[in-house]
């Protein structure tokens, strides 16, 4: 199975501008050979945040969840380090 093509940010912006100027999604898809879902996603992403990057298009709850997961990973790692240090120090006391 082949990978879907990667589109540059300039190409996506051009498609969004053409859509804004009155072209239909169907016209854009047939002219530029792009999937309808891709064009729809690009248009909505650009309208929401002015960016095509996934990070810029996260809701407040998604951003908070991402930060909490990152913090959780960090705390687990620190906890594991402390457990290992306690084991090592416990062995030295024997």
Beta strands, then each sheet from edge to edge (+ up, - down):
end
